């Protein structure tokens, strides 16, 4: 009976030792799994942080893009508004150039000297159609007769200048300034208007009408 008891005790001891060994192995396995899990968690954390940074950067970029777009739309709206305000003057200038009669131009340029009241008409229109390097000749009658030598070609110069102003408005700042000075000089001169100039010359009146509307563009 005692012998059987000892055998049972030995069996129990062996079972406990075997169980402890299994527990030790399981613990090692659990430790490995825990380490792998932690690595995965660390990776997920890093990736999440990266994702958060990317998301924040994307949001900032989108915000900036929205601001730029809003500014661009504001500039576009301002340009469209200014053009809408200026378009009537530009159309009037176009009409004034087209309505110039070649016969009137020929009659005007045939004068031996430019009528005194029309001198600044020539100066003004030359500022608009200004050939490079010719500023000193704007009031010279022979120079102006050359400019108006071909009536149709002269009309085309006016129309070309009008189109160029529409495209390159910023390049005409000096020209507009000079034309403005001319009209300021004659602000109390009833003759120096499109209607008033008709008493001097139909062509001069038409040219002044063109310059007048270009000034108002």
Secondary structure as a PSIPRED ss2 file (coil, helix, strand):
# PSIPRED VFORMAT (PSIPRED V4.0)

   1 X C   1.000  0.000  0.000
   2 X H   0.000  1.000  0.000
   3 X H   0.000  1.000  0.000
   4 X H   0.000  1.000  0.000
   5 X H   0.000  1.000  0.000
   6 X H   0.000  1.000  0.000
   7 X H   0.000  1.000  0.000
   8 X H   0.000  1.000  0.000
   9 X H   0.000  1.000  0.000
  10 X H   0.000  1.000  0.000
  11 X H   0.000  1.000  0.000
  12 X H   0.000  1.000  0.000
  13 X H   0.000  1.000  0.000
  14 X H   0.000  1.000  0.000
  15 X H   0.000  1.000  0.000
  16 X H   0.000  1.000  0.000
  17 X H   0.000  1.000  0.000
  18 X H   0.000  1.000  0.000
  19 X H   0.000  1.000  0.000
  20 X H   0.000  1.000  0.000
  21 X H   0.000  1.000  0.000
  22 X H   0.000  1.000  0.000
  23 X H   0.000  1.000  0.000
  24 X H   0.000  1.000  0.000
  25 X H   0.000  1.000  0.000
  26 X H   0.000  1.000  0.000
  27 X H   0.000  1.000  0.000
  28 X H   0.000  1.000  0.000
  29 X H   0.000  1.000  0.000
  30 X H   0.000  1.000  0.000
  31 X H   0.000  1.000  0.000
  32 X H   0.000  1.000  0.000
  33 X H   0.000  1.000  0.000
  34 X H   0.000  1.000  0.000
  35 X H   0.000  1.000  0.000
  36 X H   0.000  1.000  0.000
  37 X H   0.000  1.000  0.000
  38 X H   0.000  1.000  0.000
  39 X H   0.000  1.000  0.000
  40 X H   0.000  1.000  0.000
  41 X H   0.000  1.000  0.000
  42 X H   0.000  1.000  0.000
  43 X H   0.000  1.000  0.000
  44 X H   0.000  1.000  0.000
  45 X H   0.000  1.000  0.000
  46 X H   0.000  1.000  0.000
  47 X H   0.000  1.000  0.000
  48 X H   0.000  1.000  0.000
  49 X H   0.000  1.000  0.000
  50 X H   0.000  1.000  0.000
  51 X H   0.000  1.000  0.000
  52 X H   0.000  1.000  0.000
  53 X H   0.000  1.000  0.000
  54 X H   0.000  1.000  0.000
  55 X H   0.000  1.000  0.000
  56 X H   0.000  1.000  0.000
  57 X H   0.000  1.000  0.000
  58 X H   0.000  1.000  0.000
  59 X H   0.000  1.000  0.000
  60 X H   0.000  1.000  0.000
  61 X H   0.000  1.000  0.000
  62 X H   0.000  1.000  0.000
  63 X H   0.000  1.000  0.000
  64 X H   0.000  1.000  0.000
  65 X H   0.000  1.000  0.000
  66 X H   0.000  1.000  0.000
  67 X H   0.000  1.000  0.000
  68 X H   0.000  1.000  0.000
  69 X H   0.000  1.000  0.000
  70 X H   0.000  1.000  0.000
  71 X H   0.000  1.000  0.000
  72 X H   0.000  1.000  0.000
  73 X H   0.000  1.000  0.000
  74 X H   0.000  1.000  0.000
  75 X H   0.000  1.000  0.000
  76 X H   0.000  1.000  0.000
  77 X H   0.000  1.000  0.000
  78 X H   0.000  1.000  0.000
  79 X H   0.000  1.000  0.000
  80 X H   0.000  1.000  0.000
  81 X H   0.000  1.000  0.000
  82 X H   0.000  1.000  0.000
  83 X H   0.000  1.000  0.000
  84 X H   0.000  1.000  0.000
  85 X H   0.000  1.000  0.000
  86 X H   0.000  1.000  0.000
  87 X H   0.000  1.000  0.000
  88 X H   0.000  1.000  0.000
  89 X H   0.000  1.000  0.000
  90 X H   0.000  1.000  0.000
  91 X H   0.000  1.000  0.000
  92 X H   0.000  1.000  0.000
  93 X H   0.000  1.000  0.000
  94 X H   0.000  1.000  0.000
  95 X H   0.000  1.000  0.000
  96 X H   0.000  1.000  0.000
  97 X H   0.000  1.000  0.000
  98 X H   0.000  1.000  0.000
  99 X H   0.000  1.000  0.000
 100 X C   1.000  0.000  0.000
 101 X C   1.000  0.000  0.000
 102 X H   0.000  1.000  0.000
 103 X H   0.000  1.000  0.000
 104 X H   0.000  1.000  0.000
 105 X H   0.000  1.000  0.000
 106 X H   0.000  1.000  0.000
 107 X H   0.000  1.000  0.000
 108 X H   0.000  1.000  0.000
 109 X H   0.000  1.000  0.000
 110 X C   1.000  0.000  0.000
 111 X C   1.000  0.000  0.000
 112 X C   1.000  0.000  0.000
 113 X C   1.000  0.000  0.000
 114 X C   1.000  0.000  0.000
 115 X C   1.000  0.000  0.000
 116 X H   0.000  1.000  0.000
 117 X H   0.000  1.000  0.000
 118 X H   0.000  1.000  0.000
 119 X H   0.000  1.000  0.000
 120 X H   0.000  1.000  0.000
 121 X H   0.000  1.000  0.000
 122 X H   0.000  1.000  0.000
 123 X H   0.000  1.000  0.000
 124 X H   0.000  1.000  0.000
 125 X H   0.000  1.000  0.000
 126 X H   0.000  1.000  0.000
 127 X H   0.000  1.000  0.000
 128 X H   0.000  1.000  0.000
 129 X H   0.000  1.000  0.000
 130 X C   1.000  0.000  0.000
 131 X C   1.000  0.000  0.000
 132 X C   1.000  0.000  0.000
 133 X C   1.000  0.000  0.000
 134 X C   1.000  0.000  0.000
 135 X H   0.000  1.000  0.000
 136 X H   0.000  1.000  0.000
 137 X H   0.000  1.000  0.000
 138 X C   1.000  0.000  0.000
 139 X C   1.000  0.000  0.000
 140 X C   1.000  0.000  0.000
 141 X H   0.000  1.000  0.000
 142 X H   0.000  1.000  0.000
 143 X H   0.000  1.000  0.000
 144 X H   0.000  1.000  0.000
 145 X H   0.000  1.000  0.000
 146 X H   0.000  1.000  0.000
 147 X H   0.000  1.000  0.000
 148 X C   1.000  0.000  0.000
 149 X C   1.000  0.000  0.000
 150 X C   1.000  0.000  0.000
 151 X H   0.000  1.000  0.000
 152 X H   0.000  1.000  0.000
 153 X H   0.000  1.000  0.000
 154 X H   0.000  1.000  0.000
 155 X H   0.000  1.000  0.000
 156 X H   0.000  1.000  0.000
 157 X H   0.000  1.000  0.000
 158 X H   0.000  1.000  0.000
 159 X H   0.000  1.000  0.000
 160 X H   0.000  1.000  0.000
 161 X H   0.000  1.000  0.000
 162 X H   0.000  1.000  0.000
 163 X H   0.000  1.000  0.000
 164 X H   0.000  1.000  0.000
 165 X H   0.000  1.000  0.000
 166 X H   0.000  1.000  0.000
 167 X H   0.000  1.000  0.000
 168 X C   1.000  0.000  0.000
 169 X H   0.000  1.000  0.000
 170 X H   0.000  1.000  0.000
 171 X H   0.000  1.000  0.000
 172 X H   0.000  1.000  0.000
 173 X H   0.000  1.000  0.000
 174 X H   0.000  1.000  0.000
 175 X H   0.000  1.000  0.000
 176 X H   0.000  1.000  0.000
 177 X H   0.000  1.000  0.000
 178 X H   0.000  1.000  0.000
 179 X H   0.000  1.000  0.000
 180 X H   0.000  1.000  0.000
 181 X H   0.000  1.000  0.000
 182 X H   0.000  1.000  0.000
 183 X H   0.000  1.000  0.000
 184 X H   0.000  1.000  0.000
 185 X H   0.000  1.000  0.000
 186 X C   1.000  0.000  0.000
 187 X C   1.000  0.000  0.000
 188 X C   1.000  0.000  0.000
 189 X C   1.000  0.000  0.000
 190 X C   1.000  0.000  0.000
 191 X C   1.000  0.000  0.000
 192 X C   1.000  0.000  0.000
 193 X C   1.000  0.000  0.000
 194 X C   1.000  0.000  0.000
 195 X C   1.000  0.000  0.000
 196 X H   0.000  1.000  0.000
 197 X H   0.000  1.000  0.000
 198 X H   0.000  1.000  0.000
 199 X H   0.000  1.000  0.000
 200 X C   1.000  0.000  0.000
 201 X C   1.000  0.000  0.000
 202 X H   0.000  1.000  0.000
 203 X H   0.000  1.000  0.000
 204 X H   0.000  1.000  0.000
 205 X H   0.000  1.000  0.000
 206 X H   0.000  1.000  0.000
 207 X H   0.000  1.000  0.000
 208 X H   0.000  1.000  0.000
 209 X H   0.000  1.000  0.000
 210 X H   0.000  1.000  0.000
 211 X H   0.000  1.000  0.000
 212 X H   0.000  1.000  0.000
 213 X H   0.000  1.000  0.000
 214 X H   0.000  1.000  0.000
 215 X H   0.000  1.000  0.000
 216 X C   1.000  0.000  0.000
 217 X C   1.000  0.000  0.000
